[in-house]
Amino acid sequence: MDRILQGTAQRSNGALTIVALAQEAGAPRNALAQRHLDLKNDFYAQVKARGQMPDSEIRPAP
C-alpha cells in the first residue's frame, strides 16, 4: 500500500485500485475485496485523505 501511495510501485502499474494493491502485495484480488475489507477500506481512505480519487471512481469524459 505504501509503495502505491508513494508512487513507487514495484509489482503493479501503480493505479489506485484494489487490483493494483493486490498485485503489489502478491495476493489474489478477491482476498482483498472479500476477506480483508479492512485493508481495502484503509487503502481507499488513505487515497481520499491525500486528496486523490481512486482510479476506479474516475469516469472518462463523454
KAVENPE-V539854 format. One record per backbone hydrogen bond with DSSP energy under -0.5 kcal/mol. NH is the residue of the N-H (numbers start at 1). CO is the residue of the C=O. Records with the same first field share a line. If there is no record, write none. Layout:
# KAVENPE-V539854
NH: CO + CO
This chain:
# KAVENPE-V539854
5: 1
6: 2
7: 3 + 4
8: 3
17: 15
21: 17
22: 18
23: 19
24: 20
25: 21
26: 22 + 23
27: 22
31: 28
32: 28 + 29
33: 29
34: 30
35: 30 + 31
36: 31
39: 36
40: 36
41: 37
42: 38
43: 39
44: 40
45: 41
46: 42
47: 43
48: 44
49: 45
50: 46
51: 48
52: 47
55: 16
56: 16
57: 54
58: 54 + 55
